[in-house]
């Protein structure tokens, strides 16, 4: 007898979970919605196009920076996937504030009797350099602390500042980078630098992209230099060598333009006006193919919608599957949705975001809404064998729950085990082989249970918070600091984002 294919073995193991006491299908006399969710989970854990969808999106379309031809192809790809499954879906336009794409990035380091050309990647919202490049002294900025700037004094004016970084090992390090870069760039700009260069924080000379902390207000060239080449430059400078660097950043920039979210929908049977929204962002940066960030969760949402439609399931409330664009530049697609659908937000029961790759979903951030964790626990009851799940009742910034939180809508962000997410985040290495496909399928079942549970539960519709309540939450937590780290505070403070 020939061995069963891996996906069949995986499905059999998962289906045995469903027949266990932990995930047992309910007797016929019990709530029929429990039987429906069991059918849905069994279908998702079987042989579905989940993996082939992810491979198509990542390998065939590749990196999908908003505004690029690849991104537009991904919009049509997602729309076609929904339509092929018989799921009602549409493109929803929104405005991106400006176009930013890298065409090419080069650098040459020079000193007495030496010259070398490190690989570099422009940071989103960097400015272009003049034709032929910009040459300036290369200065050791050490860690970029206030003390470091005081020691450097006037030497930094008109120079490129090279910032030393710690090697990134996990998601905690990633959030530390975001927080530190905002402070470093503020000091650097005040000191009059020509530009800022970050030593790559990833091993093996991986290049990656992070937004310039000040976003669209930036006026300087900024880029990441591969780690080994940056360490070489620092050794030379610290050994007494005077160095210059010529940076050539060829960037495609432009004014505001229209981009698109893709929104699929399973309409509710008895409370169709009430909306349960599950979201993942379709865009990615373009060095890798955007599997962990965030193609895997896009494929998962499409598969949940597909299986619900195939089984003919119609929950009480409407479930919307939102594939956002413009997330990497500042969560613009989900912001656009809250503008377009502002009149409906009172009827949004919950808005959730899935955006941390293929690591196991181990709970949810519930946005300082103490009424939410019990509802999440109840929705996850059919998949508790895939737990344990722990809800963390804190607000979180950095993905597409953000504008729903500012509008007072109950919101969730999946907390996932980091797996390979941190070191491959926004990096050239964000490719198909970094995703645990078995875990992705289990995560898809968790997403299905959460969405279906919220669509069915009585009492799941919580009151929407006022702006004053959101402001109070921000003062009582680190939310304001998070907003500043992600360059979204000023729009909130000016009343451009969030509930009026």
N, C-alpha and C positions, 0 to 999 in steps of 0.2 A: 504494500500500500504506500503510495507517494505521500510525503509529509504535506500537511496543509500549509498554504501560504501564510505568511506572518500575520496579515490582517485578519485572516479567518481565525487563527488561534487567539489573537487579541480580542476579537468580537466574542468568541466563545467564553473566554475568561470573564469579559465584562458582563455578558448575559447571565453567567452563573452568579455574578454579584446581584443582579436584579432578582434572581430567584431565591437569594439568601434571605434570612429573617431581617437583615438590616435594610435591604432594598426590596423586600418582597412586594409583589403585585397584590393589591388589596382584593379581598373577596368581592364578588359581583354586587353584594348588597350595600357596599360602602359607596362613598362619594364617587360618581362616575368620572370626575375630573382626575382623581388619583389613578384610575385605570388609563385615562388618556395620557397622563404624563409618563406612566410606565411604558406605554406603547411608544411614545416619543423617544424616551431614553434608549429603549431596545433598538429602535431604528437608527439612532445616531451612533450607537456603539457597534453597529454592524458595518457592512461594506457600503460606504457612501463616497461621493466624489471629493470629500474634504481635502485629501492629500493631493489629488491631481489638480484641484483648483489652486491650492497654494503653490504648487510647482509651476502652473501656468502663469500665475500672477508674477511670481518672482523670477523664474528663469526666462520666460518669454517676453515679459514687459520690462522687468528689472526695476531699478531705482526710479522713484516717481515723485520728484520734487514738484511742488505745485507751480503751475505755469509752464511746465515742460511738455513736449509732445508725448512723452511716455505717460505723464499724468493724465492727459486727455484720453489716451488709449485705455488707461485703467478705469476711467469713468465709464466708457462704453463697455468695457469688459464686465464690470460689476453689474451694470444695467442688464446686459445680456444674460448673465448668470441668473439673476432674479427672474427675468422673463421666461427663460428656458424651463425654470421650475414652476411656472404658472403663478408666480408671486407678483402681485401688483407693485410696480416700482416706477420711480420718476427721478429725473435730475432736478435738483433745486439750485438755482443760481444764487451766488452771493458775491460781494466785492472783496477782492484782495487789495490792500492799500498800495502795493507796489510789486514790481517783478524783480526777482533776484535769482540769477543762475550763474554758476561758474562755467566759463568756457575753457580756461586754462589757468594754471598757477605754477610759477617757477621762481626759484631763488638761487642766488649765487653768493657764497660767503668768500670774502677775500681778506688776505693779510699779507705781510711781507713773506714772499716766497711760498705762498700757499693759496689755493683756490679749490673750492668744492661746491657741488650743487645738491643740496639736500632736497628730498621730496617734501612738498608742502601742500596744504589744502586751505583755500580761502574760507574764512568764517562767514556764515550768512549775515548779511547786512554790512560786510566790509565794503569799503569803497574801492574802486579800480585805481590802479597806478597809471601814471602817464605812459604814453607809448615809449617803449625802450626801457621802462621800469623806473623805480624810485630807489636811489642809492643814499644811504645814510649810515652813520656809525651804528655798530651793533653793541649794545650795552647789556651787561649782566644785571638783570632786575631782581635776582635772587627769588624769594617767594612773593615779592610784590607787597609786602606788609608796609604799614605806615612807617615803621622804623627803617625799612630798606630804602624807602623813598627819601627819608630825611638824610640818610647816609650818602645817597647819590647826589642830592642837591641839584645844581643847574646842569649837570652832565647829561641828564635825560632829555633836555629840550632839543627838539629836532632830530632825535635818535630813534632807532628801532629798539624797543625794550624786549629782551628775551626773559620770559618768566619760567622759572623752574617749577616743575610739578611733581607730586608724588605719583607713583604707579597706581593706576586704578585697579582695584580688585573686586569691588562689589557695588551694589546699588547705593549704599550709604556714601561711598566715595564719590559717586556720581552727583548726588545732591550736594555734597561738600564742594565739588568743583563749581557748580552753578552759584552757590552762595559766595564763594571766594572771588570768582571772576567779576562779579558785579562790583565789589569793593575795589579790586585791583584796577579795573578800567576807570572807575571814577577818579582814583588817585593819578593814574597815568595821563588822563586827558587834562586834568588840572595842572599837571607838570609840563604840559606842552610837548609830549612825545610825537614823533612822526608816525608811529604805528606800534602795535603790540603783537608780539609773537609768543605763542604758548608752546613750550616743550610738549610733545605728545605724551599723554599719560598712559598710553597703552604699550604693552610689551611687543616685541617683534616688529617694531616700527610701523604699527598700524596707524593709518590716518583716519580721521573722523571729522565731523562738523558739529560745532555748537554755535548757536546764535551769539552774536555780539550782545553783551548784556543790555546795552542801551537801545538795541533794535534799530528802527528806522532813523533815529536821531544821530546815529554814528556818522562821523566825518573823517575817519582815518582808515587806512589799510590794516587789516588784521588777519592773521592766519595761524595755523598749527604746523609745526615742523616735526618731522619724524624724530622719535626720541633719541636714537643713537647719534644722529647728526647734531641735535641740540646739545647733548652732553659733550660732544666733541668741541663745539663752539665755547661752551662754558669752561672746559678745561683749558682751552687756549687763552681765553680772556683772563682767567684766574692765574694763569702762568705768566701773564705780562704782555700777551700779544694784543695789539690794536687791530680790531676787525671792522670791516664794513659789510653791509649786505645790500644786494640789489634785488628788490622784489618786483616781479612782473605778474600782476593779477589782471587777467582779462575776464571781465564779468559782463553778463547781459543784464542790464537793469532797465527799468521803465516805470511808467505811471500805473495808476490803479487799473485793474482789469477784472473781468468776470471769471470766476471759477465755479465748480459745481460739487455739491454733495450728492450722494445717491441714497435714496430713501425707499426701502421696501416696506410692505405693510400687510399684516394679516388682520383684517377688520374684525372687531369684536361683535359678538352675537347679541348681547343684551345691554351692554354699556359701551357702545362703539365710540362715543365722544370722549371717553376716558382713555388716556394713552400711557402705555408702558413702553419706554424708549430704551433700547440697548444699542450701544454705539462702539465703533472702533474706527481708527482713522486710516483712510486709503492711501494718503500721501506718505512718502518717505524721503529721506535724503538719498543721494544718488551715487555714493561711493560703492556701497554694496547693493543688494537687491531687496532690502527691506523686509526680510522674513520675520525677524523678531519684533521689529518696530515698523509696521505693525500688521504685515500681511497675514500672519497666522491667525490673528483674531478677526480680521476681515473674512477669511475663509470660514472660520467657525460660525460667524453670524449668518453668512449665506447658507451654510449647511443646516442650521437650526430652522431658518425660514423654509428651506427646501423640504425638510422632513415633515414639518407641520402641514405644509400644503399637500404633500404626497399622501399623508394619513387622513386628510380632510378634517383636521382639527380646527375648531373655531372657538377661541377662548372668549370669556365674557367681555373683557376689555380689548381694545385694539393694541396690538404689539407692532411697534415701528422698529425697523432695523436700519440704523443710520450709519452710513459709511462717509466719514467726514473728510474734507480736504482742508488744506491750509493749517493743519494742526501744528506742524513743526515750526512755522514762522510765528505762531502766537494764538493758536486755537481759533482761527478766523472762521472756519466753516461752521463750527458749533455756535459761535457768536452770531454768525449770520442767520442760523436757524432760529435762535431766540428772538431775533428781530422780525423775521418773516412770520413766525408763529406766536408772536407775543400775546395776541388775543386768546390763544388756546392754552397758555401755560398754566392757568388755574386748573385745567383738566388733565395735566400731566401728573400721573400718579407717582412716577419714578423715572429718573434718567440715569443710566449706568454707563460706565466706560470700561473697556477692556484693552489694556495698552502696555502690558509688561511681558510680552513674548510668550514662550511656551512653558514656563515654569508652572508648577501645580498651583491652582487657585486655592488658597488656604483661608480665605475670608474676604471681607470687604471693609473699606473705609466708608463710614456712614455719615460723615459730614456734620458731626455734633448735632445730631437729631436723635435723642435718646429713644424716641418711639420707633425708630427704624430697625435697630438690631433684632428685636423679637420678630418683626415681619420677615426679615432676611432668614432668620433661623427657620421659620415656618416654611418658607418657600424652598429651602434647601433640604427639608426633611426627606424627600424621596431619594436624595443622593448622599445622605449622611455617611454611607459606607465609603465615599470618596474623600471624606474629611480626615481629621477634624477641621472645622471651620471656626475661626475666631473673628468677631467683628470688632473693629477699632473705631470708636466714635469720635474721630477727629476730622477736620476739614483738610483737603489736600488740593494743591495747585500743580499744574503741569500737564494736564490732559483735558479731554473734552467734557468732563463734568463741570468745569469751572464756571461757565456762564449760566448754567442751570442753577448752581449754588448761589451765584450773585442775584438770580431772579427768585430765590426762595423756594425752588423746586427740590423736593427730596432727591438726593443724588447719591450714587454709589460708585466707588472705584474698586475694581478687583485688586486684592492684594495677592501677589503671586510670589512663589519662591524664586529667587533670582536666577537659579540655574546658570545659563551662559549669557544672561542678558547684559550685565554691566560692562564687561570687557569688549563686547561686540556692539554696544550701543552707538548708533550713528556711524559705524565704522565700515571699512572695506570688507570686513569679515562677516557682516550680517547677511549670511547666505543660508541656503536650505539645510545644509548639514548641521547647523547649530540648533535646529528645532527637534525636540523630542516628540515625534509624531504620535506615539502612543499616548503621552500625556496630553497633547493637544486634543485628541479625541475625547479623553476624559473631561478636559476643561469644557469642551463643547457641550457635553451632557450637563455639566454644572450650569452653564449659561442658559441652556434650555429650561432646566428646572427653575432657575431664578425668574426668568421672563414669564414662564407659564404660571408659576406660583403667584407672582404679583398681578397677573392678569385675571386670576380666578379668586384671590382672597377677598372675602368680605372684610371691611375695616382697613384695607391697605391704603386707602386714599387719605393722606394726611393734609392738613391745611398748609397752604403756601406761606412762607415767611415774608414779612414786610422788609423793606430796605433797612428800617431801624433795627429789626431783629438780626439781619445779616451783619450790620455794623457792630452790634453788640457782640456777636460771635467773633468777629474779627479782632475786637479789642481784647477778648478773653482768651485768645489763642495766639499762635504764631502765624496766623493767616496773612496779616499785613506784610510780615517779613518774607513769607513765601511769594506773595504777589510782587514784591520789589525784586526778588531774585529772578523771577521769570518775566520782568519788564511789563507787567500788566497793571501795576498799582495806579499809575497816573490816569489811565482811562477810567478806572473805577472811581478814583477820587474826583475826577472832573465830571462824573455822572454820565459818561459815554457808555459804560458797561454796567449791566445790572438793572435791577428794578428801579423805577423812578420813585 
